[in-house]
């Protein structure tokens, strides 16, 4: 599977964030999902293809910098990790 562009990954992460927020509200009754990174990884890989193993992507997302535009920072971080695989 080919590696997504930064724009594609950023967009998928932002969409995962929206979907995850809905999941937390509707299914978890507003409680924080401690396994959020697995949800995001599954969502992104389902949208963009298997450019990384789900468990690996999940770890990278947890390690991504926590910046104001998290999707942009995380996409940059993930792609830097993909390049070093």
Secondary structure, DSSP 4 states (H G I P E B T S, - for coil): -PPPPHHHHHHHHHHHHHHHHHHHHHTSTT---TTHHHHHHHHHHHHH--SS-HHHHHHHHHHS---SSHHHHHHHHHHHHHHT-
